[in-house]
Amino acid sequence: MQSVCICSEVHLPCSLKWYWPSEGYRSPQFDTYFDHPQVFSALERDLPQIIKTNEALLDSIDNGGKYTFDISGIFLDQCKWNPAIIGSFQELKDRGAGFSASPYYHSVSSLFPDNKEFRGQVSMHRQKIKEVFGTEPGTFVNTELMLTKELSTILRDMKFKCLISEGSENLLYGHDPKHIYDNNIPTLLRHISLSEDIELRFSDQKWISYPLIADKFASWIANMEGDVTTLHFKYSSILSHQQKSSEILQFLIDLPESFEKYGISMVTPEEALKMFKTKELPSIRNKSTSRYGMHNLMGNHPQHLYLHELIEMGNILESIKDAPEYDKMNCIYRYLQQSEIMLEMGSDNNNQGYEKAVNTFSVLSDFKRGLLEVKA
């Protein structure tokens, strides 16, 4: 029997402000660099869609659906502004939904040469999920679905059961990612095309397969060979589709029965491990990848320079651990690691990539000045 594993990333980035130090330099403060009011407004705006989506997912679970949520630590902290959101996800957990672990700050810390920061954020997130939902995640999903040569070894040492990563061409060479792969810990690879059908194309009336209904989607998977199809999409895409119509919610409600019709089971990643043997994929041990390719994160000089500066600032922070300002500075530093900051500087962001880079390095320069002042 074929199976489908569905995981959704729940995350709302904390955006950088357009930074103009017109009032002169002062001690770095979180609100100097990050636009908390904008994030609060976005969360309040999305609240009705979040509740409706989770209600539809409850119906889907009642119909036999199984889902795993990759909820960032940043999002969990933001939910303090409106506890109803946490309550809504708690209800999903009570009905059987699972949760994965990831770097707490949706960070690029797995790219640092020293994995201490990465391990710290993963442990922090794992503990947060346990505190909020009463369950300890066994599945790991890295920021932007990143996979590095060292990652699986680190996760094995941290006692994770499996990893979900990107099913990139440089790993698969044209094959569909329809198995669990042997990689120190079992690894499931996202089926990019099928995930994008839900995430990107669902509301596109010019798409040749529009409208996408659950039965059609299930038939596509049934006609593919393999063990397990892993779907990973951003939760925010469901909210975006909702703004155009409610069809996406009915699609989610109907999925389990449509899968059952074609002899496809919905499973959690841990359940898939018990059902299927791992397959060999030699490239998975010596290649790196991320969501839509590493070039999105590390494709130009500003992105490489930014990563270098983050690593250097981490070393400075280590030297001021006993300073009164340490906790405040470390919080800012970790928010500066958000993957979205690097993605916005990417070459594909033709409209604002350069402007974003200039602004980002203005923030970075000011923060680094503050770090050096504390060190002195």
Buried (B, 14 or more C-beta within 10 A) or exposed (E): EBBBBBBBBBBBBBBBBEBEEEEEEEEBEEEBBBBBEEBBEBBEEBBEBBBBBBBBBBBBBEBEBBBBBBBBBBBBEBBEEBEEBBEBBBBBBEBEBBBBBBBBBBBBBBBBEEBEBBBBBBEBBBBBBBEBBEEEBBBBBBBBBBBBEEBBBBBBEBEBBBBBBBBBEEBBEEEBBBBBBBBBBBBBBBBBEBBBBBBBBBBBEEEEEEEBBBBEBBBBBBEEEBBBBBBBBBBBBBBBBBEEEEBBBBBBBBBBBBBBEBEBBBBBBBBBBEEBEBBEBEEBBEBBBBBBBBEBBBBBEBBEBBBEBBBEBBEBBEEBEEBEBBEBBBEBBBBBBBBBBBBBBBBEBEEEBEEBBEBBBBBBEBBBEBBEEBEE
